[in-house]
Amino acid sequence: MDAAVLPWQMLLLCGLSLCVGWGIRGNFGHEYGAALPGALAAMALVLLSGREDWWRHVHYFALFGAIGWSFGGSMSYMMVVGYSHSPHPLTVFYGFANLFVIGFLWAALGGAGTALPAFLTHTQLSLFFVPIAAVFIGWSLQAVIIDWIFTPRRMQRHESPLYWFDTDWVAALVAIVSALIVALFRGGLDMGTTFVLYMGICWFGAFLLLVNVFRLRMTPPRGDNWAGCVGLVIGVLGYCWRYELGGVIFATLMTGFAGGVAFSLGQLLKLICIRTGLQTNWHSVMEQTQGFLFGLGFAVAFGFILTRAPLLEVSTSFPRWIEIFAVFCVLIALTYVNYRKAAGTWVDLVESLPERFFGVPVVGWFRRSRGWIGWFELFYIGIGIACVWLLSTHFREPLAFIPTSWLGKGQLLYLVLLWWMVIFNFERALVNFSPHRMVTEGTIILNAIICTVLVALGPQMITKQTGGLFSFNNWVLQTSIWGIVVLVGTTVIFGCMKHVLYGKTHAPGAGLHIRFGADANAPKERPQAGEPHP
């Protein structure tokens, strides 16, 4: 299959899946929020790929897609958006250039994560799950220990002794240590632990070089995780080069450049809409538009590898715990770390809802400062136990409500996650609803209905595909060259269009941000103690 003749059902489902997930991501934020559209889009791609061997691995695509897309959630980008509204021309070009860079980094890591299960053999893929579990455990312990010792407050996080340009350096260090512990127990490094080490070490290398040596700060005083994400992309590319995973390199670059266009174009479309004078939640429109464009670029990029990725093994079974682990992470762990924020919103906005029932907090986050285990955790623990119990039983004796085909299993997983996301997102917004919320929640629900129809009927309309052997080496260089050309071209064109629309005046919809010149107002110093973090 050529990318030029991709099924419209696949393009639309990938676009709408990332659109729905991106709109919901904006309500929960950061890495956990960004993982939601990653899991959804990866499953959308697989289910409408026509690749039966990919259907067998749909829950692995979902997990790796969620992890890949999550990293971009660490980057701060609202000030970059503000720069594109600026009355200062150079600042506008700077804003659009960095929107492209952020979009590239975000989508490149998402594309890399999604592509890994498509190019790794059964044995190679199996090596990744113990390091992934170890890193997840390490990050969980990190959150508990830091909360116990420092009890950091989000708006005063710069007062913590662990504050270092507001980055996730502790998480990167914990990931490295976790991988080394796994390697110690395994008796050496393998493809799984090496991958984590490549990413962790390169995160530090890029952060130290770009921020601490060259003093390149994208949006001071906001965080500089963008530099760490540069390192993550370099780590992925270096790792794939070492293990001859040319297809993953191509997917990383192609998805990344498509994401750069999507992120900057979404902002330009928002500026055009604001110019009409109509009043609505244009920021939400921007986010959902960016998500839809991300999804289209994601589908097109994978269209090039759809029939060129190797045929995956379907007869060999993974260990039972790996099968359960992947589903548990996507359905239970991922939804919990996001929706506990919704419970906190209910407590803040519903006057009749106290912080504690019978001495137990509504939500405890498994943190000392919040009360450890609340009612929300108790119910989620019950859901988690039920999920593991049912899946374990299903392996011994198939349960009637779980489809027998892998396509059916994938459709069930997609639909459960989709509507779990949509319903919980609506419940979070309901306590503070307004007419403008219809732009967000109303559009999300409508798009979710379309996704439901597409994921149910789409596989029947698409011709079956198979894998093959192909060298992507020549494509990698061409993609890199054209991607840089597109970066320069979109920056110039979009910057000029802002000037055509608004001239040298500040565009409404964002604060006044000027990065360069005599009127520059970007802070250069660390926020002062006692003041909220900008």
matplotlib code that plots the C-alpha trace (Angstrom):
import matplotlib.pyplot as plt

x = [0.0, 1.2, 0.6, -1.1, -3.9, -4.5, -8.1, -10.1, -11.5, -7.9, -7.1, -10.3, -10.2, -6.5, -7.3, -10.4, -8.8, -6.0, -8.5, -10.6, -7.6, -5.9, -9.0, -9.2, -5.4, -5.7, -8.1, -5.7, -2.3, 1.3, 2.7, -0.2, -2.7, -0.7, -0.6, -4.3, -4.4, -1.2, -2.9, -6.1, -4.4, -2.0, -5.0, -6.9, -3.9, -3.6, -7.3, -7.8, -4.4, -5.6, -2.6, -3.9, -0.5, -0.8, -4.2, -2.6, -0.3, -2.9, -2.5, 1.3, 0.9, -1.5, 1.0, 4.0, 2.0, 0.9, 4.4, 5.8, 3.3, 3.5, 7.0, 5.9, 3.5, 6.5, 7.2, 5.9, 4.4, 1.9, 4.5, 5.5, 1.9, 1.9, 5.0, 3.0, 0.5, 3.3, 3.4, 7.2, 7.9, 11.1, 9.3, 6.4, 8.9, 10.6, 7.2, 6.2, 9.7, 9.5, 5.9, 7.3, 10.1, 7.8, 5.4, 8.3, 9.6, 6.2, 5.1, 8.6, 8.6, 5.0, 5.8, 8.9, 6.9, 4.1, 6.6, 8.7, 6.1, 5.9, 9.7, 10.7, 10.6, 8.7, 11.8, 13.1, 9.7, 9.5, 12.7, 11.2, 8.4, 10.5, 12.5, 9.2, 7.7, 10.8, 10.8, 7.1, 7.7, 10.7, 8.7, 5.9, 8.3, 9.9, 6.6, 5.9, 9.3, 9.5, 6.1, 6.9, 10.2, 9.6, 5.8, 6.2, 3.5, 2.9, 3.0, 6.0, 7.9, 10.9, 11.5, 12.3, 16.0, 15.4, 14.4, 16.7, 15.3, 11.9, 12.7, 12.1, 15.8, 15.0, 12.6, 15.4, 17.8, 15.3, 14.8, 18.5, 18.9, 15.9, 17.3, 20.7, 19.0, 17.2, 20.5, 22.1, 19.5, 19.6, 23.3, 24.0, 22.5, 20.0, 17.8, 15.2, 17.5, 19.8, 16.9, 16.1, 19.7, 20.1, 17.1, 18.0, 21.6, 20.8, 18.2, 20.9, 23.4, 21.1, 19.8, 23.3, 24.7, 21.8, 20.5, 23.4, 26.4, 24.9, 22.2, 19.5, 16.2, 13.1, 10.5, 12.1, 11.2, 9.1, 10.6, 13.2, 12.1, 12.2, 16.0, 15.5, 13.1, 15.7, 17.9, 15.2, 14.8, 18.6, 18.6, 15.9, 17.7, 21.0, 19.5, 17.7, 20.8, 22.8, 20.2, 19.4, 15.8, 15.6, 11.9, 11.6, 14.0, 11.9, 8.7, 10.3, 11.4, 8.4, 5.9, 7.9, 8.0, 4.3, 3.7, 5.7, 3.5, 0.4, 1.3, 2.3, -0.6, -3.1, -2.0, -2.1, -5.7, -6.6, -5.2, -7.3, -10.4, -9.8, -9.6, -13.2, -14.3, -16.4, -16.2, -15.7, -13.1, -10.5, -7.8, -9.8, -10.4, -6.7, -5.9, -8.5, -7.4, -3.8, -4.8, -6.7, -3.7, -1.4, -3.6, -3.6, 0.2, 0.5, -1.6, 0.3, 3.7, 2.7, 1.1, 4.6, 5.6, 2.3, 3.3, 7.1, 7.2, 8.1, 5.5, 5.0, 4.9, 1.3, 1.7, 4.1, 2.5, 3.8, 4.0, 0.6, 1.8, 2.9, -0.5, -2.2, 0.4, -0.2, -4.0, -3.8, -1.5, -3.7, -7.1, -6.4, -3.1, -3.4, -7.0, -6.3, -3.4, -5.5, -8.9, -7.8, -7.4, -11.1, -12.0, -9.9, -11.9, -15.1, -13.9, -12.8, -16.0, -18.9, -19.8, -21.8, -18.8, -16.5, -12.8, -13.4, -16.1, -16.1, -12.5, -11.3, -10.3, -12.2, -8.9, -5.5, -3.2, -1.2, 0.6, 1.2, 0.3, -3.1, -4.1, -2.6, -5.7, -9.1, -12.5, -11.4, -8.4, -10.5, -12.8, -10.0, -8.2, -11.4, -11.6, -7.9, -8.4, -11.4, -9.5, -6.6, -8.9, -11.1, -8.1, -6.4, -9.6, -10.0, -6.6, -7.7, -11.2, -12.3, -15.0, -18.1, -18.0, -14.4, -14.3, -12.4, -10.7, -7.8, -9.6, -12.6, -10.4, -8.7, -12.1, -13.3, -10.2, -10.4, -14.1, -13.8, -10.9, -12.5, -15.8, -14.0, -12.1, -15.1, -17.4, -14.9, -13.8, -17.5, -18.0, -14.9, -16.3, -19.9, -19.3, -18.2, -20.1, -20.8, -22.0, -18.4, -17.7, -19.9, -17.0, -14.8, -17.1, -19.7, -17.2, -15.4, -18.7, -19.6, -16.2, -16.3, -19.6, -18.0, -14.9, -17.2, -18.8, -15.5, -13.8, -16.7, -17.3, -13.9, -12.0, -14.7, -14.2, -10.4, -8.3, -6.1, -2.4, 0.7, 4.3, 7.6, 11.2, 12.4, 15.4, 14.5, 18.0, 17.6, 14.3, 15.8, 18.1, 15.5, 13.0, 15.5, 16.3, 12.7, 11.7, 14.2, 12.9, 9.4, 10.5, 12.0, 9.1, 6.3, 8.0, 8.4, 4.9, 3.0, 4.9, 4.1, 0.4, 0.2, 1.6, -1.0, -3.8, -2.7, 0.3, 2.5, -0.3, -0.8, -3.2, -6.0, -6.3, -2.9, -0.8, 1.7, 5.0, 8.1, 11.2, 13.7, 14.6, 14.3, 10.8, 11.5, 9.6, 10.8, 12.1, 15.7, 16.0, 14.7, 11.3, 11.8, 10.9, 7.4, 6.2, 4.1, 5.9, 4.9]
y = [0.0, 3.5, 6.4, 8.2, 5.6, 5.2, 4.2, 7.3, 5.3, 4.9, 8.6, 9.8, 7.4, 8.3, 12.0, 11.8, 9.5, 12.0, 14.9, 13.3, 12.4, 15.8, 17.7, 15.5, 15.7, 19.5, 19.0, 16.7, 17.9, 16.8, 13.3, 11.3, 13.3, 13.0, 9.2, 9.0, 10.1, 8.1, 4.8, 5.6, 6.6, 3.6, 1.3, 3.2, 2.7, -1.0, -1.8, -0.2, -1.2, -4.5, -6.2, -9.3, -9.8, -6.2, -7.0, -9.8, -7.1, -4.3, -4.0, -3.7, -1.0, 0.8, 0.6, 1.7, 4.4, 5.8, 5.8, 7.4, 10.2, 10.8, 12.3, 15.4, 16.3, 17.3, 20.3, 23.8, 25.5, 28.1, 31.0, 29.8, 30.1, 33.6, 34.5, 33.9, 36.5, 39.1, 42.5, 41.9, 40.3, 38.4, 37.0, 35.8, 33.9, 32.5, 31.4, 29.5, 27.9, 26.6, 25.4, 23.3, 22.1, 21.1, 19.4, 17.5, 16.3, 15.3, 13.4, 11.9, 10.2, 9.1, 7.7, 5.9, 4.3, 3.2, 1.8, -0.3, -3.2, -3.2, -3.9, -5.9, -9.7, -11.6, -12.2, -8.7, -7.2, -9.5, -8.0, -4.5, -5.3, -5.9, -2.6, -0.8, -2.2, -1.3, 2.3, 2.6, 1.3, 3.6, 6.7, 5.7, 5.4, 8.7, 10.5, 9.0, 9.7, 13.3, 14.0, 12.5, 14.4, 17.8, 18.0, 20.3, 22.7, 23.0, 26.8, 27.0, 24.1, 26.4, 26.4, 22.7, 21.7, 19.4, 22.3, 22.4, 24.6, 23.1, 19.8, 16.1, 15.3, 13.2, 11.0, 10.6, 9.6, 7.2, 5.5, 5.0, 3.5, 1.3, -0.1, -0.7, -2.7, -4.8, -5.4, -6.4, -9.1, -10.2, -10.5, -7.9, -5.4, -6.5, -4.6, -3.6, -2.2, -0.7, 1.2, 2.8, 3.7, 5.3, 7.5, 8.4, 9.2, 11.2, 13.1, 14.3, 14.9, 17.2, 19.0, 19.7, 20.8, 22.9, 24.5, 24.4, 25.0, 27.0, 28.6, 28.0, 28.5, 28.3, 30.0, 31.2, 30.9, 28.0, 24.5, 23.3, 19.7, 20.4, 20.0, 16.6, 15.6, 16.5, 14.0, 11.4, 11.7, 11.4, 8.4, 6.7, 7.4, 6.2, 3.1, 2.2, 2.8, 0.4, -2.3, -1.7, -0.6, 1.6, 1.5, 3.0, 5.7, 6.6, 6.5, 8.8, 11.4, 11.2, 11.4, 14.1, 16.5, 15.9, 16.7, 19.9, 21.1, 20.1, 21.9, 25.2, 25.1, 24.5, 27.8, 29.7, 28.5, 29.7, 33.2, 33.2, 32.2, 35.0, 37.5, 36.8, 38.4, 35.5, 34.6, 31.1, 28.8, 29.2, 27.6, 24.4, 24.7, 25.0, 21.9, 19.7, 20.9, 20.2, 16.7, 16.0, 17.2, 15.1, 12.1, 12.7, 13.1, 10.0, 7.9, 9.2, 8.4, 4.9, 4.5, 4.4, 1.5, -0.4, -3.1, -2.6, -3.5, -7.2, -9.8, -10.3, -13.7, -14.6, -18.2, -17.7, -16.7, -14.0, -14.9, -14.4, -11.6, -9.5, -9.8, -8.8, -6.1, -4.3, -4.2, -3.2, -0.3, 1.0, 0.6, 0.9, 2.6, 5.2, 6.2, 6.3, 8.8, 11.1, 10.8, 11.3, 14.9, 15.0, 13.9, 16.8, 19.1, 17.9, 18.6, 22.1, 23.1, 21.2, 22.9, 20.0, 17.6, 17.5, 16.6, 13.6, 11.0, 9.2, 10.4, 9.1, 11.6, 11.6, 11.1, 10.4, 10.0, 7.4, 10.4, 11.2, 14.9, 14.0, 11.2, 8.1, 6.2, 7.9, 6.6, 7.1, 4.8, 2.2, 2.0, 1.9, -0.8, -2.8, -2.2, -3.2, -6.4, -7.2, -6.5, -8.8, -11.5, -11.6, -11.6, -14.4, -16.4, -15.7, -17.3, -20.5, -20.6, -17.9, -15.6, -15.2, -11.4, -11.2, -11.8, -14.8, -12.9, -10.5, -7.9, -8.2, -7.9, -4.8, -3.2, -3.9, -2.4, 0.7, 1.3, 0.8, 3.2, 5.7, 6.0, 5.7, 8.8, 10.7, 10.0, 10.8, 14.0, 15.1, 14.4, 16.5, 19.4, 19.1, 20.7, 23.9, 23.8, 26.7, 27.2, 27.5, 24.0, 22.7, 23.5, 21.1, 18.4, 18.6, 18.2, 15.4, 13.4, 13.9, 12.8, 9.8, 8.6, 8.8, 6.9, 4.2, 3.6, 3.7, 1.2, -1.2, -1.0, 0.1, -3.2, -4.8, -2.2, -2.4, -4.8, -7.2, -6.3, -8.2, -7.3, -7.5, -6.7, -3.2, -0.9, 2.5, 3.9, 6.0, 7.4, 8.6, 11.1, 12.4, 12.8, 14.7, 17.1, 17.8, 18.1, 20.9, 22.7, 22.4, 23.8, 26.9, 27.3, 27.0, 29.4, 32.1, 31.6, 31.4, 34.3, 36.4, 35.4, 36.6, 40.0, 40.1, 39.4, 41.7, 43.8, 44.9, 44.7, 42.1, 39.4, 38.8, 35.5, 35.4, 37.5, 40.0, 38.1, 39.6, 37.5, 39.9, 43.6, 46.5, 45.6, 42.0, 40.8, 37.2, 36.7, 35.6, 34.9, 32.0, 32.9, 34.3, 32.3, 33.1, 34.0, 31.7, 30.0, 31.6]
z = [0.0, -0.9, 1.5, -1.4, -1.5, 2.3, 3.1, 4.0, 7.0, 8.4, 7.9, 9.5, 12.5, 13.3, 12.9, 15.1, 17.7, 18.3, 18.1, 20.8, 22.9, 22.4, 23.6, 26.7, 27.2, 27.5, 30.5, 32.4, 31.1, 31.2, 30.4, 31.8, 29.8, 26.6, 26.9, 26.4, 22.7, 22.1, 23.2, 21.3, 18.0, 18.0, 18.3, 15.6, 13.2, 13.9, 13.7, 10.3, 8.9, 7.4, 9.0, 10.9, 12.5, 13.9, 15.4, 17.5, 19.0, 19.4, 23.1, 22.8, 20.2, 22.6, 25.5, 23.4, 21.7, 25.0, 26.4, 23.2, 23.0, 26.8, 26.7, 24.8, 27.7, 29.7, 27.4, 28.2, 25.1, 26.1, 26.0, 22.6, 21.5, 23.0, 21.0, 17.8, 18.9, 19.5, 17.9, 17.5, 14.1, 15.1, 18.1, 15.9, 13.7, 16.8, 18.1, 14.9, 14.6, 18.2, 17.7, 14.9, 17.0, 19.9, 17.5, 15.9, 19.2, 20.5, 17.4, 16.7, 20.1, 19.6, 16.2, 17.6, 20.4, 18.0, 15.5, 17.9, 18.1, 14.3, 13.8, 16.8, 16.8, 19.5, 21.5, 21.2, 22.2, 25.3, 26.6, 27.0, 29.6, 32.7, 32.2, 31.5, 34.7, 36.7, 35.4, 36.3, 39.8, 40.1, 39.1, 41.5, 44.4, 43.3, 43.5, 47.0, 48.4, 47.1, 48.4, 51.8, 52.2, 50.5, 50.1, 47.1, 46.1, 42.4, 42.2, 44.6, 43.0, 42.4, 46.2, 46.1, 46.4, 43.4, 41.1, 38.1, 35.3, 36.1, 34.4, 34.9, 35.6, 38.6, 36.5, 33.9, 36.6, 38.2, 34.8, 34.3, 37.8, 37.2, 34.0, 35.6, 38.4, 35.9, 34.0, 37.2, 37.9, 34.2, 34.3, 31.6, 29.2, 26.5, 24.0, 26.6, 29.3, 26.6, 25.1, 28.5, 29.0, 25.6, 26.2, 29.8, 29.1, 26.0, 27.9, 30.3, 27.5, 25.6, 28.7, 30.1, 26.7, 25.4, 28.6, 31.1, 28.7, 25.7, 27.9, 25.3, 27.0, 24.9, 27.2, 30.4, 33.2, 32.1, 32.1, 29.7, 29.2, 25.5, 25.7, 27.3, 24.6, 22.0, 23.8, 23.8, 20.0, 19.6, 21.9, 19.9, 16.6, 18.0, 19.4, 16.2, 14.2, 16.4, 16.1, 12.4, 13.0, 9.9, 9.8, 13.3, 12.4, 9.3, 11.4, 14.0, 11.5, 9.2, 12.1, 13.7, 10.7, 10.1, 13.8, 13.4, 10.6, 12.6, 15.8, 14.1, 11.6, 14.4, 16.0, 12.7, 12.1, 15.6, 14.7, 11.5, 13.5, 16.1, 13.3, 12.3, 15.6, 16.7, 20.4, 21.6, 23.3, 20.5, 22.6, 22.7, 19.0, 18.5, 20.6, 18.9, 15.5, 16.4, 17.5, 14.3, 12.2, 14.3, 13.6, 9.8, 9.8, 12.0, 9.6, 6.5, 8.0, 8.9, 5.5, 4.0, 6.3, 6.4, 3.8, 4.3, 8.0, 8.6, 9.2, 12.9, 14.7, 15.7, 16.6, 19.5, 22.7, 25.1, 28.8, 30.5, 32.8, 29.8, 28.1, 31.3, 32.1, 28.8, 29.1, 32.8, 32.1, 29.3, 30.9, 34.7, 35.4, 32.6, 33.4, 37.2, 37.0, 34.9, 36.5, 40.1, 39.0, 38.2, 41.7, 43.0, 40.7, 42.2, 45.7, 44.8, 42.9, 44.5, 47.8, 49.1, 48.6, 51.6, 51.3, 53.5, 54.0, 57.3, 57.8, 54.4, 51.7, 48.5, 46.6, 48.1, 45.1, 47.2, 48.6, 52.3, 51.8, 50.4, 52.8, 51.0, 49.9, 49.4, 48.2, 44.6, 45.1, 46.9, 44.0, 41.5, 43.4, 43.1, 39.4, 39.0, 40.9, 38.8, 35.6, 36.5, 37.8, 34.7, 32.3, 34.3, 34.2, 30.4, 29.8, 31.5, 30.1, 27.6, 28.9, 26.7, 26.6, 25.3, 21.6, 20.3, 17.4, 17.9, 15.8, 18.2, 21.3, 19.8, 19.0, 22.6, 24.1, 21.9, 22.6, 26.4, 26.6, 24.3, 26.2, 29.6, 28.5, 27.1, 30.1, 32.7, 30.9, 30.7, 34.5, 35.2, 33.2, 34.4, 37.8, 36.1, 32.8, 30.6, 27.0, 25.8, 27.1, 24.2, 21.9, 23.9, 25.4, 22.7, 19.8, 21.7, 22.1, 18.5, 17.3, 19.7, 18.1, 14.6, 15.9, 17.3, 13.9, 12.1, 14.4, 14.2, 10.4, 9.1, 9.2, 7.0, 4.3, 4.1, 2.0, 4.0, 3.9, 4.7, 5.6, 3.8, 3.9, 3.0, 3.6, 4.8, 4.7, 1.6, 2.8, 6.1, 4.5, 2.1, 4.9, 7.0, 4.2, 3.2, 6.9, 7.4, 4.3, 5.6, 9.0, 7.4, 4.9, 7.4, 9.8, 7.2, 5.7, 8.9, 10.4, 7.3, 7.5, 11.1, 9.9, 7.1, 9.5, 12.4, 11.2, 14.0, 16.6, 19.3, 18.3, 21.0, 22.8, 24.6, 26.9, 25.5, 25.1, 23.4, 23.3, 21.7, 21.5, 23.8, 24.8, 25.6, 28.7, 29.0, 32.6, 32.8, 36.5, 38.6, 40.3, 43.8, 46.9, 48.1, 44.7, 42.5, 39.6, 36.3]

ax = plt.figure().add_subplot(projection="3d")
ax.plot(x, y, z, "-o")
ax.set_aspect("equal")
plt.show()
